[in-house]
Amino acid sequence: VPDNNRAVGFTHIAGEPRVLVLEGGSGDGATLEQVLRGQSVRVERRRAAGVPATLAELQNYESLVMVNVRADQVSPASMKVLQ
């Protein structure tokens, strides 16, 4: 659905921000990672199945971005953590 292909948001972060980029296919998040690193953002890039297993682990990141991730690439348990 084209309507879900863009978003805008703001956040204020004290210290060095950390972002988790989940990618649907190998390399899908590489360009975003490069741009974020160019802005002094620490980036961890994982495949879609690499969603943190617990809310505590997810809280290690200021933001999570999904790049070309299909719903069937994320387990139901991971969907609950993200919710």
Protein Blocks (a to p, Z undefined) as FASTA:
>chain_A
ZZlmcccdddddehjdddddddfbghklmmmmmmmmmnopacddddfklgcfbfklmmmp
fbdcdehiafklpcfklmmmmZZ
